[in-house]
Amino acid sequence: MATRPIFRLTGQIGLISALKAAGGRVDSTAGAALLAEGHRVMDMSYPEVPVDTASLRDSGAVHGPESRGRVTTVTLSYGGNVVNPKTGRVVDYEVPVHERLDVHHPHGKAKFLEDPLKASEAGMADRLARRIKGAIE
């Protein structure tokens, strides 16, 4: 089951004042920071994607940032936008290839996106904070 990261903010009065003074710069900077982090994770995942025709690997994409109210998201995905030359079909097998731990791949492995995402969690909050900090100073 996926868990959502929880961030605790300290020094809220100073933070709130700084955010108000920064205005919309924070929203755009946060979106850009999330997008950069998404590309970082995707770059880490490419070498782990199983390769037969390279269609699955080539279908990797980072979408966003997208803001709805106070929530900004970036989505990482594989599949759906590249045609496999062997089958002539759009890549639609990303989920079983990602999830099946019982299948051996000569190149790459299962959990090719999940593992890099988990590995990037360490330090992610700090990397995002450094990027956003520039907008509120």
For each residue, the residues with C-beta under 8 A, 3 or more apart:
1:
2:
3:
4:
5: 121 124 125
6:
7: 125
8:
9: 12 15
10:
11: 14 15
12: 9 15 16
13: 16 17
14: 11 17 18
15: 9 11 12 18 19
16: 12 13 19 20
17: 13 14 20 21
18: 14 15 21 22 136 137
19: 15 16 22 26 136
20: 16 17 23
21: 17 18 136
22: 18 19 25 26 135 136
23: 20 26
24: 27 28
25: 22 28 29 135 136
26: 19 22 23 29 30 132 135 136
27: 24 30 31 67 72
28: 24 25 31 32 135
29: 25 26 32 33 131 132 134 135
30: 26 27 33 34 65 72 128 132
31: 27 28 34 35 64 65 67 72 74
32: 28 29 35 36 65 131
33: 29 30 36 37 127 128 131 132
34: 30 31 37 38 64 65 72 73 74 128
35: 31 32 38 39 62 64 65 74
36: 32 33 39 40 131
37: 33 34 40 41 74 120 124 127 128
38: 34 35 41 42 62 64 74 75 76
39: 35 36 42 43 62
40: 36 37 43 44 120 127
41: 37 38 44 45 76 113 116 117 120
42: 38 39 45 46 60 61 62 76 116
43: 39 40 46
44: 40 41 47 48 116 119 120
45: 41 42 48 49 60 76 112 113 115 116 117
46: 42 43 49 57 60
47: 44 108
48: 44 45 108 109 111 112 113 115 116
49: 45 46 56 57 60 78 108 112
50: 56 97 105 107 108 109 110 112
51: 54 56 57 107 108
52: 55 56 86
53: 56 84 85 86
54: 51 57 58
55: 52 58 59 82 83 84 85 91
56: 49 50 51 52 53 59 78 79 82 91 93 94 97
57: 46 49 51 54 60 78 108
58: 54 55 82
59: 55 56 77 78 79 80 81 82 91 94
60: 42 45 46 49 57 76 77 78
61: 42 76 77 78 81
62: 35 38 39 42 74 75 76
63: 66 74 75 76 77
64: 31 34 35 38 72 73 74 75
65: 30 31 32 34 35 72 73 74
66: 63 72 73 74 75
67: 27 31 71 72 73
68: 71 73
69:
70:
71: 67 68
72: 27 30 31 34 64 65 66 67
73: 34 64 65 66 67 68
74: 31 34 35 37 38 62 63 64 65 66
75: 38 62 63 64 66
76: 38 41 42 45 60 61 62 63 113 117
77: 59 60 61 63 80 94
78: 49 56 57 59 60 61 91 94 98 112 113
79: 56 59 90 91 92 93 94 95
80: 59 77 90 91 92 94
81: 59 61 90 91
82: 55 56 58 59 90 91
83: 55 88 89 90 91
84: 53 55 87 88 89 90 91
85: 53 55 88
86: 52 53
87: 84
88: 83 84 85
89: 83 84 92
90: 79 80 81 82 83 84
91: 55 56 59 78 79 80 81 82 83 84 94
92: 79 80 89
93: 56 79 96 97
94: 56 59 77 78 79 80 91 97 98
95: 79 98 99
96: 93 99 100
97: 50 56 93 94 100 103 105 110 112
98: 78 94 95 110 111 112 113 114
99: 95 96 110 111
100: 96 97 103 110
101: 110 111
102:
103: 97 100 110
104:
105: 50 97 108 109 110
106:
107: 50 51
108: 47 48 49 50 51 57 105 112
109: 48 50 105 112 115
110: 50 97 98 99 100 101 103 105
111: 48 98 99 101 114 115
112: 45 48 49 50 78 97 98 108 109 115 116
113: 41 45 48 76 78 98 116 117
114: 98 111 117 118
115: 45 48 109 111 112 118 119
116: 41 42 44 45 48 112 113 119 120
117: 41 45 76 113 114 120 121
118: 114 115 121
119: 44 115 116 122
120: 37 40 41 44 116 117 123 124
121: 5 117 118 124
122: 119
123: 120 126 127
124: 5 37 120 121 127 128
125: 5 7 128 129
126: 123 129 130
127: 33 37 40 123 124 130 131
128: 30 33 34 37 124 125 131 132
129: 125 126 132 133
130: 126 127 133 134
131: 29 32 33 36 127 128 134 135
132: 26 29 30 33 128 129 135 136
133: 129 130 136 137
134: 29 130 131 137
135: 22 25 26 28 29 131 132
136: 18 19 21 22 25 26 132 133
137: 18 133 134
